[in-house]
Amino acid sequence: MNTEEFVRLRDAVQASYKELDPFRKELETALRAYAGPHYGNNGGTSRPVNMLELAVESMLQQLSSRAPQVLCTTHRKELQSTAAEMKLVLNEAMKRIGFEHEHRLWVLSAIFCVGIMEVGLHVTKRVAIDDDEMPITELFVEAIMFDDFVYDTTARKWDVDKVAFWGHRNTMSLAKAKANPDFNPEVRKRLTATEKVSGSAAVSTGDKKNDRFRELVDIWQIFVPETSQVVTFAQDTEQPLRVVEWTGPSHGPYHLLGFNEVLNNIMPLPPVANWIDLDELENLLWRKLGNQASRQKTIGVTDTGNVTDGQQIIKTGDGDVIAVGNPNAFKEVSFGGVNQQTLGFALTVKNMTDFVMGNLSAQMGLGATADTLGQEQLIRQAANIRIKSMQDTLLSATEQVLRDIAFYLHSHPTMEFNITQRISGVNIDVPLTWPFRDDGFGNEIDVRRGKPMDLAITIVPYSMTSATPGQRATMLRQLWVQDILPAVQLGLQPNIAKYFESLAVLLDLPELREIVTEAEVEADPQQQQSPEQMTSVLGKPNGQYTRNNVSRGQTPQAAEQQMTQMLMAADTEQ
């Protein structure tokens, strides 16, 4: 890349970064509302009902509460063992690189704005070989904050053929940047410290001046798809620090995650953008109601001719009797207080906020939303339709990230893993090293075959949402009825003792072990029950079911709506 090309790229990056400033400001506003006035020196007005934080946390728990597990399959029979080992290696690699934490930050960023995940190799140390230094690289994933991200804003679609460049900024110590042997010596020695730590979305810090004990400098890393190059440069340099050929996946090092696409725009519409106005209105109303309540007072008044009687009444204790000239001249008067119409409107806005946030009460189980259990389950399933769509989007994006991880694992020259593979049928765990292994004749071999795309390996991420012990107990009971008991008809003898042992653990009921002992549930071979008898006893009793829908009383939403109507009507009558 010659100087003229580099200057055009640098100026284009600066222009695009400036055009993204409105999105960064909106992100800062949303983060301040989410964190509230008591986070650091965030300040701002009181937020007594922070529905925004509740909705974000609810959505995050349903999307990325733990790291995904991976399944690798292939339609090529000769590669099945390779796929099985790749599954174990991928799961182990995610633990090694801290994938769970970065994945959660990636999803959280997408809820507020857009998620950016970088996948690649970074130098961890350098080893001297003869007179040369060889860099040792390790695999990494990192959720890039939007405040440090830039892309070609003239593009209308995220595609390597349509976006001229994209990349991000690293803030590193000036001394480290000047000593980096990978940077151009002539350019790196002219580096100067960045006067201010760039960025606008930090809400817990005040002055962003670079007054730390280290001098810092902003270094940009930009991927140019057309030339398949990665260009590294400082903000004000006339030459790049480094230009290298990109040898990773063709789509580059970054993965974008967004849940609501906007036509002709790369930036998605984040869920928070549709929540924040209602959340602010609700908090405005509750602050107003709080101020009204704090101004409320009750005082005694009398006319000017009965001041002495009024003072005597004030001084008289409860239950005492006094004589006054005119008892009717003294009375209590209340001023201020909560306006009933405002309170009714605040409750209406609360219900609307809950609705816009995807029926938050049903999602989080904060209260009954229907009269019967069956209706409650139907409402929760409907409330999860949007979450299910977002989960599908996240699974597809996560699969692409995991494909990149598999790419680097399959091509890295020195990376090694210790894995344990279970031999099916005999339940024996065999420790293995991957990818280098002894072939049994004293020769070290590399078990990797072909490339990930050649292996036709399908990576299926799952289990990104956690289940409580109670939920796991419910799933176990459903499996018992739906899968295990039908298999009893085919001659299966389930381990009932193990079933109750699992329930005792999941439900935290250790006394269940004493109630049901193994001796009591094991069948006597001479008194073996038929599958039909066992099915009847364990899960499908002979007889008829009686279904009763029993109302659980008025739901909180119905009670709140009734109260709102009463408040509105009372205020109108006045």
C-alpha positions as CSV (number, residue, x, y, z in Angstrom):
1,M,0.0,0.0,0.0
2,N,1.6,3.2,-1.1
3,T,1.4,6.5,0.8
4,E,-1.5,8.0,-1.3
5,E,-3.6,4.9,-0.8
6,F,-2.9,4.8,2.9
7,V,-3.9,8.5,3.3
8,R,-7.2,7.9,1.5
9,L,-7.9,4.9,3.8
10,R,-7.0,6.8,6.9
11,D,-9.2,9.8,6.0
12,A,-12.1,7.5,5.1
13,V,-11.8,5.8,8.4
14,Q,-11.8,9.1,10.3
15,A,-14.9,10.3,8.2
16,S,-16.8,7.1,8.8
17,Y,-16.0,7.1,12.5
18,K,-17.4,10.6,12.8
19,E,-20.6,9.6,10.9
20,L,-21.2,6.9,13.5
21,D,-21.1,9.5,16.3
22,P,-24.9,9.7,16.6
23,F,-25.1,5.9,17.3
24,R,-22.4,6.3,20.0
25,K,-24.3,9.1,21.7
26,E,-27.5,7.0,21.7
27,L,-25.5,4.2,23.2
28,E,-24.2,6.4,25.9
29,T,-27.7,7.7,26.7
30,A,-29.0,4.1,26.9
31,L,-26.1,3.0,29.2
32,R,-26.7,5.9,31.5
33,A,-30.3,5.0,31.8
34,Y,-29.5,1.3,32.3
35,A,-26.8,2.0,35.0
36,G,-28.9,4.6,36.9
37,P,-27.7,7.6,38.8
38,H,-26.0,5.6,41.6
39,Y,-23.4,4.0,39.3
40,G,-20.1,5.7,39.8
41,N,-20.4,9.4,39.0
42,N,-23.0,8.8,36.4
43,G,-25.3,11.3,38.1
44,G,-28.6,12.2,36.4
45,T,-32.1,12.2,37.8
46,S,-33.6,9.5,40.0
47,R,-34.9,6.3,38.4
48,P,-37.1,4.6,41.0
49,V,-38.5,2.1,38.5
50,N,-35.6,0.9,36.2
51,M,-37.6,-1.3,33.8
52,L,-34.8,-1.0,31.3
53,E,-32.3,-2.9,33.5
54,L,-34.9,-5.5,34.2
55,A,-35.7,-6.1,30.5
56,V,-32.0,-6.2,29.5
57,E,-31.1,-8.7,32.2
58,S,-34.2,-10.9,31.3
59,M,-33.3,-10.9,27.6
60,L,-29.6,-11.6,28.3
61,Q,-30.4,-14.5,30.6
62,Q,-32.5,-16.1,27.9
63,L,-29.9,-15.6,25.2
64,S,-26.5,-16.1,26.7
65,S,-26.5,-17.2,30.4
66,R,-23.7,-19.7,29.8
67,A,-21.2,-20.8,27.1
68,P,-22.6,-23.0,24.3
69,Q,-21.7,-26.6,23.8
70,V,-20.9,-27.8,20.3
71,L,-21.8,-30.8,18.3
72,C,-19.8,-31.7,15.2
73,T,-21.3,-34.0,12.6
74,T,-20.4,-35.1,9.1
75,H,-22.0,-37.0,6.3
76,R,-18.7,-38.6,5.3
77,K,-18.2,-41.8,7.2
78,E,-14.4,-41.8,7.0
79,L,-14.4,-38.4,8.9
80,Q,-16.7,-39.3,11.7
81,S,-13.9,-39.8,14.2
82,T,-12.4,-36.5,13.2
83,A,-15.7,-34.8,13.8
84,A,-16.0,-36.4,17.2
85,E,-12.6,-35.2,18.2
86,M,-13.2,-31.7,16.8
87,K,-16.3,-31.5,19.1
88,L,-14.2,-32.2,22.2
89,V,-11.4,-29.8,21.1
90,L,-13.8,-27.0,20.4
91,N,-15.5,-27.3,23.8
92,E,-12.1,-27.4,25.5
93,A,-10.9,-24.4,23.4
94,M,-13.9,-22.3,24.4
95,K,-12.9,-22.8,28.1
96,R,-9.3,-21.9,27.4
97,I,-10.0,-18.6,25.6
98,G,-12.8,-17.4,27.9
99,F,-15.5,-17.7,25.2
100,E,-18.4,-17.6,27.7
101,H,-17.6,-14.1,29.0
102,E,-16.9,-12.6,25.5
103,H,-20.0,-14.2,24.1
104,R,-22.1,-12.6,26.9
105,L,-20.6,-9.2,26.2
106,W,-21.2,-9.7,22.4
107,V,-24.9,-10.4,23.1
108,L,-25.2,-7.5,25.6
109,S,-23.7,-5.1,23.0
110,A,-26.3,-6.3,20.4
111,I,-29.1,-5.6,22.8
112,F,-27.9,-2.0,23.3
113,C,-26.5,-1.3,19.8
114,V,-24.6,-3.9,17.7
115,G,-22.4,-6.8,18.7
116,I,-18.9,-7.1,17.2
117,M,-16.8,-10.2,17.8
118,E,-13.2,-10.6,16.6
119,V,-11.7,-14.0,16.1
120,G,-8.0,-14.5,15.3
121,L,-4.5,-15.2,16.6
122,H,-2.4,-12.9,18.7
123,V,1.3,-13.0,19.7
124,T,1.8,-14.1,23.3
125,K,5.6,-14.4,23.4
126,R,8.6,-14.6,21.2
127,V,11.2,-17.4,21.1
128,A,14.8,-16.9,20.0
129,I,15.9,-19.4,17.4
130,D,19.5,-18.9,16.3
131,D,19.6,-15.1,15.5
132,D,15.9,-14.8,14.8
133,E,12.8,-14.4,17.0
134,M,9.8,-16.6,16.3
135,P,6.4,-15.3,17.5
136,I,4.2,-17.8,19.4
137,T,0.6,-17.2,18.7
138,E,-2.6,-18.2,20.6
139,L,-6.2,-18.3,19.5
140,F,-8.5,-15.6,21.0
141,V,-12.0,-14.2,20.7
142,E,-12.9,-10.7,21.9
143,A,-16.1,-8.7,22.0
144,I,-15.2,-5.3,20.5
145,M,-17.0,-2.4,22.0
146,F,-18.9,-0.3,19.5
147,D,-17.2,2.8,20.7
148,D,-13.9,1.4,19.2
149,F,-15.4,0.1,16.0
150,V,-15.7,1.6,12.5
151,Y,-16.8,0.5,9.1
152,D,-17.4,2.0,5.7
153,T,-20.6,3.9,6.2
154,T,-21.2,4.3,2.5
155,A,-22.0,0.6,2.3
156,R,-25.6,-0.6,2.7
157,K,-25.0,-4.2,3.4
158,W,-22.5,-6.1,5.5
159,D,-20.7,-8.1,2.9
160,V,-17.0,-8.4,1.9
161,D,-17.9,-7.3,-1.7
162,K,-19.8,-4.2,-0.5
163,V,-18.0,-2.9,2.5
164,A,-14.6,-1.2,1.6
165,F,-13.1,-1.5,5.1
166,W,-13.9,-2.2,8.7
167,G,-11.8,-2.5,11.9
168,H,-11.4,-1.3,15.4
169,R,-9.1,0.7,17.7
170,N,-6.8,-0.5,20.4
171,T,-5.5,1.8,23.1
172,M,-2.1,0.6,24.2
173,S,0.9,2.0,26.0
174,L,3.1,4.3,24.0
175,A,6.2,2.5,25.2
176,K,4.9,-0.9,24.0
177,A,3.9,0.5,20.6
178,K,7.3,2.0,20.1
179,A,9.0,-1.3,21.1
180,N,6.8,-3.5,18.9
181,P,9.2,-5.2,16.4
182,D,6.3,-5.9,14.0
183,F,5.8,-2.1,13.4
184,N,7.7,-0.1,10.9
185,P,10.7,1.3,12.8
186,E,10.7,4.7,11.1
187,V,7.0,5.2,11.8
188,R,6.8,3.8,15.4
189,K,9.6,6.0,16.7
190,R,7.5,9.1,15.7
191,L,4.5,8.0,17.7
192,T,3.1,10.4,20.3
193,A,0.7,9.9,23.1
194,T,-3.0,10.4,22.5
195,E,-4.1,13.5,24.4
196,K,-7.4,12.1,25.4
197,V,-8.7,8.6,25.7
198,S,-11.1,8.5,22.9
199,G,-14.7,7.4,23.3
200,S,-18.0,8.7,24.6
201,A,-19.9,5.6,25.9
202,A,-18.1,5.3,29.3
203,V,-20.6,6.3,32.0
204,S,-18.6,5.8,35.2
205,T,-15.7,8.2,34.5
206,G,-15.7,11.9,34.3
207,D,-12.8,13.6,32.7
208,K,-11.3,11.4,29.9
209,K,-8.0,13.2,29.8
210,N,-5.0,10.8,29.6
211,D,-3.6,11.6,33.0
212,R,-2.7,8.0,33.9
213,F,0.8,7.0,34.9
214,R,1.3,5.5,31.4
215,E,1.2,7.4,28.1
216,L,-1.3,5.8,25.8
217,V,-1.7,5.8,22.0
218,D,-4.7,4.8,19.9
219,I,-3.8,2.2,17.2
220,W,-6.2,1.3,14.5
221,Q,-6.5,-2.1,12.9
222,I,-8.4,-2.0,9.6
223,F,-9.3,-4.9,7.3
224,V,-9.5,-4.1,3.6
225,P,-11.4,-7.0,1.8
226,E,-10.6,-5.9,-1.7
227,T,-6.9,-6.3,-1.2
228,S,-7.2,-8.9,1.6
229,Q,-4.9,-6.8,3.8
230,V,-4.9,-5.7,7.4
231,V,-3.5,-2.2,7.9
232,T,-2.3,-1.0,11.3
233,F,-1.8,2.7,11.9
234,A,-1.9,5.5,14.5
235,Q,-4.4,8.4,14.2
236,D,-2.1,11.1,12.8
237,T,0.6,9.2,11.0
238,E,1.3,9.7,7.3
239,Q,2.4,6.0,6.9
240,P,1.0,2.8,8.2
241,L,2.7,1.0,11.1
242,R,2.2,-2.4,9.4
243,V,0.5,-3.9,6.3
244,V,0.1,-7.6,6.2
245,E,-1.7,-10.1,4.0
246,W,-4.9,-11.6,5.6
247,T,-4.7,-15.4,5.8
248,G,-7.7,-16.1,7.9
249,P,-11.3,-16.8,6.8
250,S,-12.4,-14.9,3.7
251,H,-15.0,-12.8,5.5
252,G,-12.3,-11.2,7.7
253,P,-11.8,-11.2,11.5
254,Y,-15.1,-9.7,12.6
255,H,-18.6,-11.0,13.2
256,L,-21.6,-8.6,13.6
257,L,-24.7,-9.5,15.7
258,G,-27.9,-7.6,15.4
259,F,-31.5,-8.6,16.0
260,N,-33.6,-6.2,13.9
261,E,-32.3,-5.3,10.5
262,V,-33.0,-2.0,8.9
263,L,-33.2,-1.9,5.1
264,N,-30.4,-0.2,3.3
265,N,-28.4,0.1,6.6
266,I,-25.7,-2.0,8.2
267,M,-26.6,-0.8,11.7
268,P,-29.4,-2.9,13.1
269,L,-32.2,-1.5,15.3
270,P,-31.4,-2.6,18.9
271,P,-34.2,-3.7,21.3
272,V,-33.2,-1.0,23.8
273,A,-33.9,1.7,21.2
274,N,-37.6,0.8,21.4
275,W,-37.7,0.6,25.2
276,I,-35.9,3.7,26.4
277,D,-38.6,6.3,25.8
278,L,-41.3,4.4,27.6
279,D,-38.9,3.6,30.4
280,E,-38.0,7.3,30.8
281,L,-41.7,8.3,30.7
282,E,-42.5,5.8,33.4
283,N,-39.7,7.1,35.6
284,L,-40.7,10.7,35.0
285,L,-44.3,9.9,36.2
286,W,-43.0,8.1,39.3
287,R,-40.7,10.9,40.2
288,K,-43.6,13.3,39.9
289,L,-45.8,11.1,42.1
290,G,-42.9,10.9,44.6
291,N,-42.6,14.7,44.7
292,Q,-46.3,15.0,45.2
293,A,-46.3,12.5,48.0
294,S,-43.4,14.3,49.7
295,R,-45.2,17.7,49.5
296,Q,-48.3,16.2,51.1
297,K,-49.1,17.6,54.6
298,T,-52.0,17.9,57.0
299,I,-52.3,20.9,59.3
300,G,-54.8,22.4,61.7
301,V,-56.3,25.8,60.9
302,T,-58.6,28.2,62.8
303,D,-59.7,31.8,62.4
304,T,-57.8,34.7,63.9
305,G,-60.2,35.1,66.8
306,N,-59.6,31.6,68.1
307,V,-55.8,31.4,68.1
308,T,-55.7,30.6,71.8
309,D,-58.2,27.8,71.5
310,G,-56.2,26.4,68.5
311,Q,-52.9,26.4,70.5
312,Q,-54.6,24.6,73.4
313,I,-55.9,21.9,71.1
314,I,-52.4,21.4,69.6
315,K,-50.9,21.1,73.0
316,T,-53.5,18.7,74.3
317,G,-52.6,15.0,74.5
318,D,-54.5,12.2,72.9
319,G,-57.6,11.3,75.0
320,D,-57.5,14.5,77.1
321,V,-60.5,16.8,77.5
322,I,-60.3,20.6,77.3
323,A,-62.8,23.5,77.1
324,V,-62.6,25.9,74.2
325,G,-64.8,28.8,73.2
326,N,-65.7,27.5,69.7
327,P,-64.7,23.9,68.8
328,N,-66.0,24.3,65.2
329,A,-63.5,27.0,64.5
330,F,-60.6,24.5,64.4
331,K,-60.2,21.8,61.7
332,E,-57.6,19.7,59.9
333,V,-56.8,20.5,56.3
334,S,-54.7,18.4,53.9
335,F,-52.6,19.9,51.1
336,G,-50.8,18.3,48.2
337,G,-50.6,14.5,47.9
338,V,-50.6,12.0,45.0
339,N,-52.8,13.0,42.1
340,Q,-55.0,10.1,41.3
341,Q,-55.2,10.7,37.6
342,T,-51.4,10.9,37.4
343,L,-51.2,7.6,39.4
344,G,-53.7,6.0,37.0
345,F,-51.7,7.1,34.0
346,A,-48.4,5.9,35.6
347,L,-50.0,2.4,36.0
348,T,-51.1,2.5,32.4
349,V,-47.6,3.4,31.2
350,K,-46.2,0.6,33.4
351,N,-48.5,-1.9,31.6
352,M,-47.5,-0.5,28.2
353,T,-43.8,-0.7,29.1
354,D,-44.3,-4.3,30.1
355,F,-46.1,-5.0,26.8
356,V,-43.4,-3.3,24.6
357,M,-40.7,-5.1,26.4
358,G,-42.2,-8.4,25.3
359,N,-44.5,-9.2,28.2
360,L,-41.8,-8.9,30.7
361,S,-43.9,-10.2,33.6
362,A,-44.6,-13.5,31.8
363,Q,-40.9,-13.9,30.6
364,M,-39.5,-13.5,34.1
365,G,-42.3,-15.2,36.0
366,L,-42.9,-12.1,38.1
367,G,-46.5,-12.8,38.7
368,A,-49.5,-14.7,37.4
369,T,-50.8,-13.2,34.1
370,A,-53.8,-15.6,33.6
371,D,-56.4,-17.2,35.7
372,T,-55.4,-20.8,35.1
373,L,-52.2,-22.8,34.7
374,G,-53.0,-23.8,31.1
375,Q,-53.6,-20.2,30.1
376,E,-50.4,-19.1,31.9
377,Q,-48.4,-21.6,29.9
378,L,-49.9,-20.4,26.7
379,I,-49.1,-16.8,27.5
380,R,-45.5,-17.7,28.4
381,Q,-45.1,-19.6,25.1
382,A,-46.4,-16.6,23.2
383,A,-44.2,-14.2,25.1
384,N,-41.2,-16.3,24.1
385,I,-41.9,-16.1,20.3
386,R,-39.7,-13.0,20.0
387,I,-37.0,-14.5,22.2
388,K,-37.1,-17.7,20.1
389,S,-36.5,-15.6,16.9
390,M,-33.6,-13.8,18.6
391,Q,-32.2,-17.1,19.8
392,D,-32.3,-18.4,16.2
393,T,-30.4,-15.4,15.0
394,L,-27.9,-15.7,17.8
395,L,-27.4,-19.5,17.1
396,S,-26.6,-18.8,13.5
397,A,-24.1,-16.0,14.3
398,T,-22.5,-18.1,17.0
399,E,-22.1,-21.0,14.6
400,Q,-20.1,-18.7,12.3
401,V,-17.8,-17.6,15.1
402,L,-17.3,-21.3,16.0
403,R,-16.5,-22.1,12.4
404,D,-13.7,-19.5,12.6
405,I,-12.4,-21.0,15.8
406,A,-12.4,-24.5,14.1
407,F,-10.5,-23.0,11.2
408,Y,-7.7,-21.7,13.4
409,L,-7.6,-24.9,15.4
410,H,-7.3,-26.9,12.2
411,S,-4.5,-24.8,10.8
412,H,-2.5,-23.8,13.9
413,P,1.0,-25.3,13.8
414,T,1.7,-25.6,17.5
415,M,-1.6,-25.6,19.4
416,E,-2.2,-28.7,21.5
417,F,-5.0,-30.0,23.7
418,N,-5.5,-32.8,26.1
419,I,-9.0,-34.3,25.7
420,T,-10.8,-37.3,27.0
421,Q,-12.9,-39.4,24.6
422,R,-15.5,-41.9,25.7
423,I,-15.8,-45.2,23.8
424,S,-19.5,-45.8,23.3
425,G,-20.9,-49.1,24.4
426,V,-18.3,-49.8,27.0
427,N,-18.3,-46.4,28.8
428,I,-14.5,-46.2,28.9
429,D,-12.8,-42.8,28.9
430,V,-9.6,-42.6,26.9
431,P,-7.2,-39.7,27.4
432,L,-5.9,-38.3,24.1
433,T,-3.6,-35.5,22.9
434,W,-4.7,-33.4,19.9
435,P,-3.7,-32.9,17.2
436,F,-0.3,-34.6,17.6
437,R,-0.3,-38.2,18.7
438,D,1.8,-41.3,18.8
439,D,0.8,-43.7,16.1
440,G,1.8,-46.8,18.2
441,F,5.1,-47.2,16.4
442,G,7.0,-44.3,18.1
443,N,6.1,-41.8,15.3
444,E,4.3,-38.6,16.0
445,I,1.4,-37.9,13.6
446,D,-1.0,-35.1,13.1
447,V,-4.6,-36.4,13.2
448,R,-6.1,-33.4,11.5
449,R,-7.3,-34.2,8.0
450,G,-8.1,-31.8,5.3
451,K,-9.8,-28.5,6.2
452,P,-13.0,-27.8,8.2
453,M,-14.9,-27.0,5.0
454,D,-13.6,-30.2,3.4
455,L,-14.6,-32.2,6.4
456,A,-18.2,-31.0,6.0
457,I,-18.5,-30.5,9.7
458,T,-21.6,-28.9,11.0
459,I,-21.2,-27.0,14.2
460,V,-24.4,-26.7,16.2
461,P,-24.2,-24.5,19.3
462,Y,-26.7,-25.2,22.0
463,S,-27.3,-24.9,25.8
464,M,-26.6,-21.1,25.9
465,T,-29.5,-20.7,28.4
466,S,-29.2,-22.2,31.8
467,A,-31.9,-24.3,33.6
468,T,-32.5,-24.2,37.3
469,P,-32.5,-27.4,39.3
470,G,-36.3,-27.1,39.5
471,Q,-36.5,-26.8,35.7
472,R,-34.2,-29.8,35.3
473,A,-36.4,-31.8,37.6
474,T,-39.4,-30.9,35.5
475,M,-37.6,-32.0,32.3
476,L,-36.6,-35.3,34.0
477,R,-40.2,-36.0,34.9
478,Q,-41.4,-35.2,31.3
479,L,-38.7,-37.5,29.9
480,W,-39.9,-40.2,32.3
481,V,-43.4,-40.0,31.1
482,Q,-42.8,-39.3,27.4
483,D,-39.8,-41.4,26.6
484,I,-38.9,-43.9,29.4
485,L,-42.3,-45.2,30.1
486,P,-43.1,-46.0,26.5
487,A,-39.8,-47.8,26.3
488,V,-41.0,-50.0,29.2
489,Q,-43.5,-51.5,26.8
490,L,-40.6,-52.7,24.8
491,G,-39.0,-54.5,27.8
492,L,-36.8,-51.7,29.2
493,Q,-36.2,-51.9,32.9
494,P,-35.6,-48.3,34.2
495,N,-33.4,-47.7,37.2
496,I,-36.1,-46.3,39.5
497,A,-33.7,-45.8,42.4
498,K,-31.4,-43.6,40.2
499,Y,-34.5,-41.6,39.1
500,F,-35.5,-40.8,42.7
501,E,-31.9,-40.1,43.6
502,S,-31.7,-37.5,40.8
503,L,-34.9,-35.9,42.0
504,A,-33.6,-35.8,45.5
505,V,-30.6,-33.8,44.3
506,L,-32.4,-31.5,41.9
507,L,-35.2,-30.7,44.3
508,D,-32.9,-30.5,47.3
509,L,-34.9,-33.1,49.2
510,P,-32.4,-35.4,50.8
511,E,-35.2,-37.0,52.8
512,L,-36.4,-38.5,49.6
513,R,-33.5,-40.9,49.7
514,E,-34.9,-42.3,53.0
515,I,-38.4,-42.4,51.8
516,V,-37.6,-44.4,48.7
517,T,-34.7,-46.8,49.2
518,E,-33.1,-48.9,46.5
519,A,-34.2,-52.1,48.2
520,E,-37.8,-51.0,48.1
521,V,-37.8,-50.1,44.4
522,E,-35.8,-53.0,43.0
523,A,-38.0,-55.6,41.6
524,D,-38.0,-59.2,42.8
525,P,-37.1,-61.5,39.8
526,Q,-39.7,-64.0,40.9
527,Q,-42.3,-61.2,41.2
528,Q,-41.4,-59.4,38.0
529,Q,-44.2,-57.1,36.8
530,S,-45.2,-56.9,33.3
531,P,-44.4,-53.8,31.3
532,E,-48.2,-53.0,31.3
533,Q,-48.3,-53.2,35.1
534,M,-45.2,-51.1,35.5
535,T,-46.5,-48.5,33.2
536,S,-49.7,-48.3,35.1
537,V,-48.0,-48.0,38.4
538,L,-45.3,-45.5,37.4
539,G,-46.9,-43.1,35.1
540,K,-50.2,-44.1,33.4
541,P,-52.7,-45.2,36.1
542,N,-55.6,-47.2,34.9
543,G,-58.7,-45.1,35.2
544,Q,-59.8,-41.7,34.0
545,Y,-58.3,-38.3,34.3
546,T,-60.3,-35.5,35.8
547,R,-59.2,-32.0,34.7
548,N,-60.2,-29.1,36.7
549,N,-59.4,-25.5,35.8
550,V,-59.2,-23.7,39.2
551,S,-58.9,-19.9,39.1
552,R,-56.1,-18.5,41.1
553,G,-57.9,-15.2,41.7
554,Q,-57.5,-11.9,40.0
555,T,-54.1,-11.5,38.2
556,P,-51.9,-8.5,39.1
557,Q,-52.5,-7.0,35.7
558,A,-56.3,-7.2,36.1
559,A,-56.1,-5.7,39.6
560,E,-53.9,-2.9,38.4
561,Q,-56.2,-2.2,35.5
562,Q,-59.2,-2.1,37.9
563,M,-57.3,0.3,40.2
564,T,-56.4,2.5,37.3
565,Q,-60.1,2.8,36.2
566,M,-61.1,3.6,39.8
567,L,-58.5,6.3,40.1
568,M,-59.4,7.9,36.9
569,A,-63.1,7.8,37.8
570,A,-62.5,9.3,41.2
571,D,-60.5,12.1,39.9
572,T,-63.1,12.9,37.3
573,E,-65.8,13.0,39.9
574,Q,-63.8,15.6,41.9
